[in-house]
Amino acid sequence: MMAERMSANQVIHQIVVYGLSDRGLQRENNEDHFMVVDLTRRLIGVQENQLRPELFHHDIGQGGTMLMVADGLGGHEGGEIASQLAVDTVAQTLVDTTGQDTPVSERIIWAVGMAHEAICKYHGASGRTRHMASTLTAVHIGHGMMTIAQVGDSRAYRFSAGKLVLLTEDQTVVHMMQKKGMLTAEEAQNHPHRNIILQALGQDKSVLPEIQTLPFTHNDCLLLCSDGLSSYVAHERIEAIMASGEDEHMRCRHLIEAANAAGGADNVTVLLARLIVKESSRLQTTGRLVPSGAPRSTTRVVPGPRPAAGDQVPPPARTPAAPARPTSPSASSAAAKTPRGSWADQFASMLKWPWGHKDSEAASTSPATRQSTAPVESSHTKAGQTGAAGAWEPQVLKGVEDSLAEYLGPVAKILVGRAAQQTHDVRELCRLLAEQLATDQERAAFLRSALQHQQTHRS
């Protein structure tokens, strides 16, 4: 392991972090997402809802580290898209503005506004999932201070000196009634309207996160979670798991198990971070500590590329500008549908076009037949690999994304990322993506543009 020696008397801030997300026992899909971002290294660190190993234990640099949990609303795939847009748009916006003189709290407010606009824009572009929205609980960890942003009813806790303290307030109708003395804690727990939230990203005309800045000390632990944990597991039980002395991975695992043991009625996500403050005289070297035996999550999230060098974004403004392109949230799954009318004709003809396939005759000219045929290895994939996003040449996906972005804006990156997980055939990829457009005219125009990009890439 590579290690760097630190100069004497330097205060070192480090973070040990781990997160898990689980579908639960009663839901068909997982609408929760979490995110960890090392803003100093501009490293966006969640892949397939699993934290990248280089972020398990890292120094907190000048840019700080961002932790986020989002709980999607809207059912089906709408909530899943909304929560992914929330964490990825905030992550990308903060990465792009790292190094500016603007206070962290203002950058976070601006980034949350960008996420809100990205979700609202998806409403209009897709014509579907109009009720999709997302909560967001985000914590920026700096040198000795943390800044918390809250929208909705996900939560942030601090565990210190054996006590678990809730840092955020649920933005719900029931909590508001409880604060006004209209409900007792017991009545609030079982109230029929306990799941109605007062604000969420993508739900209202504007969103204003609640912001607070607090100090932290050595060995403080932060717990961010969706209400799949806090609504079903008692505070005392969560506190006992946090006090167990186990490592971050095992405590996350036991929290998930506790939620499922309580019935698993909802998706549950937990993100646990232990904060370390040390003098360099007591710290000989720095290195990353990877928890052993960490399992891969079964939840599918598409990772996005690191920000390109030289990318510029406007400085934060009081009124958010058009949303920056999110890193790459997962998108709605493109279900295999049989095209109709002119769309079917366009698609059938385009299957015969030279897409750069190694065997251009292997694909059927009929959409129905094409769906039942095993994918043929594309010249844009590596032999023997499946349709994972990593098997695609970046230029190929970028060309398809640019074509789709003409109609869906920043959401195009989401859709391309997920479709690339389902196939390694470029024609099938484009068919899946075209199904997300609203009209036959848009689908046909997208296919023409995508083909043009592929031919340019091949030349």
C-alpha positions as CSV (number, residue, x, y, z in Angstrom):
1,M,0.0,0.0,0.0
2,M,1.3,3.4,-1.0
3,A,1.6,5.8,1.9
4,E,2.5,9.5,2.3
5,R,4.5,10.9,5.3
6,M,3.0,14.0,6.8
7,S,4.8,16.9,8.2
8,A,5.0,17.4,12.0
9,N,2.1,19.0,13.9
10,Q,-0.2,19.0,10.9
11,V,-3.8,18.2,11.8
12,I,-5.1,15.4,9.6
13,H,-8.8,14.9,8.9
14,Q,-9.8,11.6,7.5
15,I,-13.1,9.7,6.9
16,V,-13.9,6.0,7.0
17,V,-17.1,5.4,5.1
18,Y,-19.3,2.6,4.0
19,G,-22.9,2.4,2.5
20,L,-25.5,-0.2,1.6
21,S,-28.8,0.0,-0.1
22,D,-31.4,-2.8,-0.2
23,R,-34.7,-3.3,-2.0
24,G,-36.4,-4.6,1.2
25,L,-38.8,-7.5,1.3
26,Q,-42.0,-6.0,-0.2
27,R,-40.9,-3.6,-3.0
28,E,-40.4,-4.6,-6.6
29,N,-37.5,-2.2,-7.2
30,N,-35.2,0.1,-5.2
31,E,-35.9,3.8,-5.4
32,D,-33.1,4.8,-2.9
33,H,-29.6,5.9,-3.9
34,F,-26.6,7.1,-1.9
35,M,-23.5,8.9,-3.0
36,V,-20.0,9.7,-1.6
37,V,-17.8,12.3,-3.4
38,D,-14.2,13.3,-2.6
39,L,-14.4,16.8,-3.9
40,T,-10.7,17.4,-3.5
41,R,-9.8,14.6,-6.0
42,R,-13.1,15.2,-7.9
43,L,-13.9,11.6,-7.4
44,I,-17.5,10.5,-7.6
45,G,-17.4,7.3,-5.7
46,V,-20.5,5.0,-6.0
47,Q,-20.7,2.2,-8.6
48,E,-23.6,-0.2,-8.7
49,N,-24.7,1.1,-5.3
50,Q,-21.3,0.0,-4.0
51,L,-18.7,2.5,-2.8
52,R,-15.4,2.5,-4.7
53,P,-12.6,1.0,-2.5
54,E,-10.4,4.1,-2.8
55,L,-13.1,6.0,-0.8
56,F,-13.5,3.6,2.1
57,H,-10.8,5.5,4.0
58,H,-9.4,8.7,2.6
59,D,-8.0,12.1,3.7
60,I,-10.5,15.0,3.8
61,G,-8.8,17.5,1.5
62,Q,-9.4,21.2,1.1
63,G,-12.5,20.5,-1.1
64,G,-14.1,18.3,1.6
65,T,-16.2,15.1,1.2
66,M,-19.9,15.0,0.4
67,L,-22.3,12.3,1.7
68,M,-25.8,11.9,0.3
69,V,-28.9,9.7,0.6
70,A,-31.9,10.2,-1.6
71,D,-35.3,8.4,-1.4
72,G,-37.3,8.5,-4.7
73,L,-41.0,9.0,-4.8
74,G,-43.5,8.2,-7.5
75,G,-43.5,4.5,-7.8
76,H,-42.4,2.2,-10.6
77,E,-39.2,3.6,-12.1
78,G,-40.0,7.3,-11.6
79,G,-38.7,7.4,-8.0
80,E,-35.6,5.5,-9.0
81,I,-34.7,8.0,-11.7
82,A,-35.5,10.9,-9.4
83,S,-33.3,9.8,-6.6
84,Q,-30.4,9.0,-9.0
85,L,-30.8,12.4,-10.7
86,A,-30.8,14.1,-7.2
87,V,-27.5,12.6,-6.0
88,D,-25.7,12.7,-9.3
89,T,-26.6,16.3,-10.2
90,V,-25.6,17.6,-6.8
91,A,-22.4,15.6,-7.0
92,Q,-21.5,16.9,-10.4
93,T,-22.4,20.5,-9.6
94,L,-20.3,20.5,-6.5
95,V,-17.3,18.9,-8.3
96,D,-17.6,21.5,-11.0
97,T,-17.6,24.4,-8.5
98,T,-14.9,23.1,-6.2
99,G,-12.2,25.7,-5.7
100,Q,-14.5,28.7,-6.0
101,D,-14.6,31.2,-3.2
102,T,-18.3,30.8,-2.7
103,P,-19.2,29.4,0.7
104,V,-20.0,25.7,0.9
105,S,-23.6,26.3,2.1
106,E,-24.4,28.5,-1.0
107,R,-22.8,26.0,-3.4
108,I,-25.0,23.3,-1.8
109,I,-28.2,25.3,-2.1
110,W,-27.3,26.0,-5.8
111,A,-26.5,22.3,-6.4
112,V,-29.8,21.3,-4.9
113,G,-31.6,23.7,-7.1
114,M,-29.9,22.2,-10.1
115,A,-31.1,18.8,-9.1
116,H,-34.6,20.0,-8.6
117,E,-34.6,21.5,-12.1
118,A,-33.1,18.3,-13.6
119,I,-36.0,16.2,-12.2
120,C,-38.6,18.8,-13.3
121,K,-37.0,18.8,-16.8
122,Y,-37.3,15.1,-17.0
123,H,-41.0,15.4,-16.3
124,G,-41.5,17.6,-19.3
125,A,-39.2,15.6,-21.6
126,S,-40.5,12.2,-20.9
127,G,-44.2,12.9,-20.7
128,R,-44.3,10.1,-18.1
129,T,-43.6,9.7,-14.4
130,R,-44.9,13.2,-13.8
131,H,-45.3,12.6,-10.1
132,M,-41.7,11.5,-9.6
133,A,-39.7,13.3,-6.9
134,S,-37.0,12.7,-4.4
135,T,-35.9,13.5,-0.8
136,L,-32.3,14.5,-0.2
137,T,-30.2,14.5,2.9
138,A,-26.6,15.7,2.2
139,V,-23.7,16.4,4.5
140,H,-20.5,18.2,3.5
141,I,-17.5,17.2,5.7
142,G,-14.8,19.8,5.8
143,H,-11.9,20.4,8.3
144,G,-13.6,20.2,11.7
145,M,-17.0,21.4,10.4
146,M,-19.9,19.7,8.6
147,T,-22.7,21.4,6.6
148,I,-26.1,19.6,6.4
149,A,-28.7,20.1,3.8
150,Q,-32.2,18.6,4.2
151,V,-35.1,18.2,1.8
152,G,-37.8,15.7,2.8
153,D,-37.7,12.9,5.4
154,S,-34.5,11.0,4.9
155,R,-32.3,11.6,8.0
156,A,-28.8,12.4,9.3
157,Y,-27.7,11.2,12.8
158,R,-24.5,11.8,14.8
159,F,-23.3,9.0,17.1
160,S,-20.8,10.3,19.7
161,A,-19.9,9.2,23.2
162,G,-22.4,6.3,23.1
163,K,-25.4,8.5,22.2
164,L,-27.3,8.7,18.9
165,V,-28.6,12.2,18.1
166,L,-30.9,13.1,15.2
167,L,-29.4,16.1,13.4
168,T,-32.2,16.7,10.8
169,E,-35.9,17.4,11.1
170,D,-38.4,15.4,9.0
171,Q,-40.2,17.8,6.6
172,T,-43.5,16.0,6.9
173,V,-47.0,17.0,7.8
174,V,-47.0,14.7,10.8
175,H,-43.8,16.2,12.2
176,M,-45.1,19.7,11.8
177,M,-48.3,18.7,13.7
178,Q,-46.1,17.1,16.4
179,K,-44.0,20.3,16.8
180,K,-47.2,22.3,17.2
181,G,-48.4,19.9,20.0
182,M,-51.2,18.5,17.9
183,L,-49.9,15.0,18.1
184,T,-47.9,12.9,20.5
185,A,-44.9,10.9,19.4
186,E,-46.9,7.7,19.6
187,E,-49.7,9.2,17.6
188,A,-47.3,10.5,15.0
189,Q,-45.7,7.0,14.6
190,N,-49.0,5.5,13.5
191,H,-50.7,8.5,11.8
192,P,-52.2,7.7,8.4
193,H,-50.5,10.8,6.9
194,R,-47.1,10.1,8.3
195,N,-45.6,9.6,4.8
196,I,-46.8,12.9,3.4
197,I,-43.7,15.2,3.0
198,L,-43.8,19.0,2.8
199,Q,-41.2,19.4,0.0
200,A,-39.2,17.2,-2.3
201,L,-37.0,17.7,-5.3
202,G,-39.1,17.8,-8.5
203,Q,-42.4,18.2,-6.6
204,D,-42.9,21.9,-6.2
205,K,-42.1,25.1,-8.2
206,S,-39.1,25.7,-5.9
207,V,-37.2,24.0,-3.2
208,L,-35.3,25.5,-0.4
209,P,-33.1,23.1,1.6
210,E,-32.7,23.5,5.4
211,I,-29.0,24.2,6.0
212,Q,-27.1,23.9,9.2
213,T,-23.4,23.9,10.0
214,L,-22.0,22.0,13.0
215,P,-18.6,21.1,14.4
216,F,-17.4,17.5,14.7
217,T,-14.7,15.9,16.8
218,H,-12.5,12.8,16.6
219,N,-14.4,9.5,16.3
220,D,-17.8,11.1,15.7
221,C,-19.9,8.8,13.5
222,L,-22.5,10.1,11.0
223,L,-25.4,8.0,9.9
224,L,-27.4,9.0,6.8
225,C,-30.5,6.8,6.0
226,S,-33.7,6.7,4.2
227,D,-37.0,6.3,6.0
228,G,-36.9,2.6,5.3
229,L,-34.7,2.5,8.4
230,S,-36.0,5.3,10.6
231,S,-39.7,4.5,10.2
232,Y,-39.4,0.8,11.1
233,V,-36.5,0.5,13.5
234,A,-36.7,2.1,16.9
235,H,-34.2,4.8,17.8
236,E,-32.9,2.6,20.7
237,R,-32.2,-0.3,18.3
238,I,-30.3,1.9,15.9
239,E,-28.3,3.3,18.8
240,A,-27.4,-0.2,20.0
241,I,-26.2,-1.2,16.6
242,M,-24.1,1.9,16.3
243,A,-22.6,1.2,19.7
244,S,-21.7,-2.4,18.9
245,G,-18.0,-1.5,18.2
246,E,-18.1,-3.3,14.8
247,D,-16.6,-1.8,11.7
248,E,-18.6,0.4,9.4
249,H,-19.4,-2.4,6.9
250,M,-20.9,-4.7,9.6
251,R,-22.9,-1.9,11.2
252,C,-24.4,-1.0,7.9
253,R,-25.2,-4.6,7.3
254,H,-26.9,-5.0,10.7
255,L,-28.9,-1.9,10.2
256,I,-30.2,-3.2,6.9
257,E,-31.0,-6.6,8.5
258,A,-32.9,-4.8,11.3
259,A,-35.1,-3.0,8.8
260,N,-35.9,-6.2,7.0
261,A,-36.5,-8.0,10.3
262,A,-39.2,-5.4,11.0
263,G,-41.0,-6.4,7.8
264,G,-38.9,-4.9,5.1
265,A,-41.9,-2.8,3.9
266,D,-39.7,-0.2,2.2
267,N,-36.4,0.2,0.5
268,V,-33.7,0.9,3.0
269,T,-30.4,2.7,2.6
270,V,-27.7,3.5,5.1
271,L,-24.5,5.4,4.8
272,L,-22.1,5.4,7.7
273,A,-19.0,7.6,8.2
274,R,-16.5,7.8,11.0
275,L,-14.6,11.0,11.3
276,I,-10.9,11.0,12.3
277,V,-8.9,14.0,13.5
278,K,-5.2,13.4,14.3
279,E,-2.0,15.3,14.8
280,S,0.6,14.2,12.2
281,S,3.0,13.4,15.0
282,R,0.7,10.5,15.9
283,L,0.1,9.5,12.3
284,Q,3.2,8.0,10.6
285,T,1.6,7.4,7.2
286,T,-1.7,7.6,5.5
287,G,-3.4,4.9,3.5
288,R,-6.7,3.5,2.6
289,L,-8.4,0.9,4.8
290,V,-10.7,-1.5,2.9
291,P,-13.2,-3.4,5.0
292,S,-12.8,-7.2,4.4
293,G,-15.5,-9.3,3.0
294,A,-17.6,-6.4,1.8
295,P,-20.3,-7.9,-0.4
296,R,-21.5,-6.4,-3.7
297,S,-24.9,-4.9,-3.6
298,T,-27.6,-6.3,-6.0
299,T,-28.9,-2.8,-6.7
300,R,-28.0,-1.6,-10.1
301,V,-26.7,1.9,-10.5
302,V,-24.8,3.1,-13.6
303,P,-21.5,4.9,-12.8
304,G,-20.7,8.1,-14.7
305,P,-17.4,9.4,-16.1
306,R,-15.2,11.7,-14.1
307,P,-15.6,15.3,-15.1
308,A,-13.7,16.2,-18.2
309,A,-10.7,18.5,-17.8
310,G,-11.4,22.1,-18.6
311,D,-15.2,21.8,-18.0
312,Q,-16.5,25.1,-16.9
313,V,-19.7,25.9,-15.1
314,P,-21.1,29.4,-14.2
315,P,-20.7,30.5,-10.6
316,P,-23.5,29.8,-8.2
317,A,-26.4,32.2,-8.6
318,R,-29.4,32.9,-6.4
319,T,-31.7,31.6,-9.2
320,P,-30.3,28.3,-10.5
321,A,-29.4,28.1,-14.2
322,A,-30.2,25.2,-16.4
323,P,-29.0,22.0,-14.8
324,A,-25.5,20.8,-15.4
325,R,-25.3,17.4,-16.9
326,P,-25.6,14.8,-14.2
327,T,-22.8,12.3,-13.8
328,S,-24.8,9.4,-14.8
329,P,-27.8,8.4,-12.8
330,S,-29.5,5.2,-13.6
331,A,-32.4,5.7,-15.9
332,S,-35.8,4.1,-16.6
333,S,-35.4,0.6,-17.9
334,A,-36.2,0.6,-21.6
335,A,-38.8,-2.2,-21.9
336,A,-38.8,-4.2,-25.1
337,K,-41.8,-2.8,-27.0
338,T,-42.8,-3.5,-30.6
339,P,-42.8,-0.2,-32.6
340,R,-45.8,0.8,-34.5
341,G,-46.5,2.7,-37.8
342,S,-43.8,4.8,-39.3
343,W,-41.6,4.2,-36.3
344,A,-41.7,0.4,-37.0
345,D,-40.9,1.1,-40.7
346,Q,-38.0,3.4,-39.8
347,F,-36.6,0.9,-37.3
348,A,-36.9,-2.1,-39.7
349,S,-35.1,-0.2,-42.4
350,M,-32.4,1.0,-40.1
351,L,-31.5,-2.5,-38.9
352,K,-30.1,-3.1,-42.4
353,W,-27.9,0.0,-42.2
354,P,-24.1,-0.3,-41.6
355,W,-23.8,0.2,-37.9
356,G,-20.2,-1.1,-37.7
357,H,-21.4,-4.5,-36.6
358,K,-19.0,-7.4,-37.2
359,D,-21.9,-9.4,-38.8
360,S,-24.3,-7.0,-40.3
361,E,-26.6,-9.8,-41.5
362,A,-26.9,-11.4,-38.1
363,A,-29.7,-9.1,-37.0
364,S,-33.2,-9.5,-38.2
365,T,-35.0,-6.9,-40.2
366,S,-38.1,-7.4,-38.1
367,P,-38.2,-5.8,-34.7
368,A,-40.1,-8.8,-33.3
369,T,-37.5,-11.3,-34.6
370,R,-34.7,-9.0,-33.5
371,Q,-35.9,-9.2,-29.9
372,S,-35.7,-13.0,-29.8
373,T,-32.2,-13.2,-31.4
374,A,-29.2,-13.4,-29.1
375,P,-27.0,-10.3,-29.4
376,V,-24.2,-10.5,-31.9
377,E,-20.8,-9.2,-30.7
378,S,-20.4,-5.6,-31.8
379,S,-17.2,-4.1,-33.1
380,H,-17.6,-1.7,-30.2
381,T,-17.3,-4.4,-27.6
382,K,-14.6,-6.7,-26.3
383,A,-15.0,-10.4,-27.2
384,G,-16.5,-12.5,-24.4
385,Q,-17.9,-9.5,-22.4
386,T,-21.5,-8.9,-21.6
387,G,-23.4,-5.7,-22.2
388,A,-21.9,-3.8,-19.2
389,A,-21.2,-0.2,-19.8
390,G,-17.5,-0.8,-19.4
391,A,-17.5,-2.9,-22.6
392,W,-18.4,0.0,-24.8
393,E,-16.0,2.4,-26.4
394,P,-16.7,5.8,-24.8
395,Q,-16.9,7.5,-28.2
396,V,-19.8,5.2,-29.2
397,L,-21.9,5.9,-26.1
398,K,-21.0,9.6,-26.3
399,G,-22.3,9.8,-29.9
400,V,-25.6,8.1,-29.0
401,E,-25.9,10.3,-25.9
402,D,-25.4,13.5,-27.9
403,S,-28.1,12.4,-30.3
404,L,-30.6,11.6,-27.5
405,A,-29.7,14.8,-25.6
406,E,-31.3,16.9,-28.4
407,Y,-34.7,15.6,-27.1
408,L,-34.1,14.7,-23.4
409,G,-31.3,17.1,-22.3
410,P,-29.2,15.9,-19.4
411,V,-31.4,12.9,-18.8
412,A,-29.9,11.3,-22.0
413,K,-26.8,10.3,-20.0
414,I,-29.0,8.4,-17.6
415,L,-30.8,6.5,-20.3
416,V,-27.7,5.6,-22.3
417,G,-26.0,4.4,-19.1
418,R,-28.7,1.9,-18.3
419,A,-29.4,0.7,-21.8
420,A,-25.7,0.0,-22.2
421,Q,-26.1,-2.4,-19.3
422,Q,-28.7,-4.4,-21.2
423,T,-27.1,-5.0,-24.5
424,H,-23.8,-4.9,-26.4
425,D,-25.5,-4.4,-29.8
426,V,-25.4,-0.8,-30.9
427,R,-28.6,-1.1,-32.9
428,E,-30.5,-2.7,-30.0
429,L,-29.1,0.1,-27.8
430,C,-30.5,2.7,-30.0
431,R,-33.8,0.9,-30.3
432,L,-34.1,0.8,-26.5
433,L,-33.3,4.5,-26.2
434,A,-35.7,5.5,-29.0
435,E,-38.5,3.9,-27.1
436,Q,-38.1,6.6,-24.5
437,L,-39.0,9.4,-26.9
438,A,-42.6,10.7,-27.1
439,T,-43.3,10.6,-30.9
440,D,-42.5,8.6,-34.0
441,Q,-40.9,11.7,-35.5
442,E,-38.5,12.1,-32.6
443,R,-37.6,8.4,-32.7
444,A,-36.8,8.4,-36.4
445,A,-34.8,11.6,-36.1
446,F,-32.9,10.2,-33.2
447,L,-32.0,7.1,-35.1
448,R,-30.8,9.1,-38.1
449,S,-28.6,11.2,-35.8
450,A,-27.2,8.2,-33.9
451,L,-26.4,6.5,-37.2
452,Q,-24.6,9.6,-38.4
453,H,-22.5,9.6,-35.2
454,Q,-21.6,5.9,-35.6
455,Q,-20.5,6.4,-39.2
456,T,-18.4,9.4,-38.2
457,H,-16.7,7.4,-35.4
458,R,-16.0,4.5,-37.8
459,S,-14.3,6.8,-40.3
